Amino acid sequence: MRLNVFGFALLALVLVLTSLSATGFAQGDPTPTPYAVPTNGPDVDDDLVITRVGEVEITLADFQKRVRFERWFRLYQLTKQVEKHGPEVVLDLTDPANEQVASLFATLADSNGFGIQVHRVMVINELTLQEADRRGLEVDQPQFNSRLAQFLGEILVEGGQFAPGFDDEYAIFLEEMALFTGMTEAEFLRIVEATTLFKQLELIVGQEANLTPDETMRVGLEIEDVIVADETLAGDIAARLAAGVFLVDIAADLDLALETEDGVRIFRWDDDRLTADVFETVNEAAPGDIIGPFPVESGWYVGRVGLQVFQTLTPQEIEEARKQYFRDWITAQLDDPAVVVDLENWLAHIPQEPLPQDVSPLLRDENVILPE
């Protein structure tokens, strides 16, 4: 029987939940007991500096609170869905519609991988705040309010106002957040500020890509090329190409399969079949130049370079190019040792809590429907 991606995910999740259940993932006394955030042992320094972003130091305590917040927040959101629709609907993991719920449980079960993700987000948040400060960028208040409402699963009503009852819901949110994570309101609002400024910076930095009309042209390169098993055959093809014979005619004569009907394609600079020698030669070639034969993993490569091709970017492609420019900027900051110094002394101290049943009895294992 063939299993789709969801089926494989469920099989993996069954193993994860079974393993965690045996160690207390969803077990416990049905009688509610007050929750307390676990504390580190006496040999662990909460003020230990784990990462420096610019002049700002991130401590172990900062990191652990943020991991617990991200765990709790996802379970808080899930609890709201269960309260609204019922566990028999939301927690039925045999239903492909609940693939995201199954993925959430699996993600939280991998506490090490989850901690690494959260650490990266923390660093990006700090980079965002520092860059916004450097540019004198202030938080857009309507966007901030909208983002704050989203954290509670709400949207702003007419006039950009919070919905009736928001203050009461927010007070409960903060109370539960403090209980399960130890985070203060000021620390939470700093997260909201960073995520708001991130979207503002994405727009501003993206505009610096300078995509002028001339530069919004995607450049490609036409090429007639083929990979064959025999070096002698590749040499014969190269000679015919040099004599002006079209590759499609050569292929018909030699009974070769080509990627396109006319034998001409757009050269791909990320083609993992090719070698650095091929890329370098094509990059320096002029129209009509013969490339190869070059040895590649699957045989011998030979081709003839054609003309450059220009295609105007669509508005959607321009927007994506600007977003990619911003993502590249973020990655460059993360990889710059003059900006980010990660001491990697936090990997052994990644929190594994709060667990689902800690956050809500609705998330106990008896309410989760697993495949047989």
Helices and strands as residue ranges (DSSP letters): H 5-22, E 49-53, E 56-59, H 60-85, H 87-90, G 96-98, H 99-109, H 111-135, H 141-151, H 166-181, H 185-207, G 213-215, E 217-228, H 231-242, H 247-254, E 265-266, H 276-284, E 290-296, E 299-312, H 315-335, E 340-342, G 347-349, H 356-359, G 361-363, G 365-367
